[in-house]
């Protein structure tokens, strides 16, 4: 297969060694082979990324705050269903749309 483009990603020497070791452990010939596999599957929609924190949030809503938030969300959903919300046209600058609604 002839490749037309080259992707260069700077990584530390330590990470490169870890990647090589892991690639070999699971049967890949190189880190590049893993990168091509991941990029191809991501582009084809076969891989979805999600980012989560491993730590517990440093805040928690009080029962009153939770109730207030639920009320705000419920009101927003009601306004949306009643057609009271505005739709944004992302092909035009937001400032123009705000002026038009003026």
GIGINOR-V53945 format. One record per run of one state. SS is the DSSP state (H for helix, E for strand, L for the rest). FROM is the first residue (numbers start at 1). LEN is the number of residues. If there is no record, write none. Layout:
ss:SS from:FROM len:LEN
ss:SS from:FROM len:LEN
//
This chain:
ss:L from:1 len:12
ss:H from:13 len:13
ss:L from:26 len:5
ss:H from:31 len:13
ss:L from:44 len:19
ss:H from:63 len:19
ss:L from:82 len:12
ss:H from:94 len:8
ss:L from:102 len:1
//
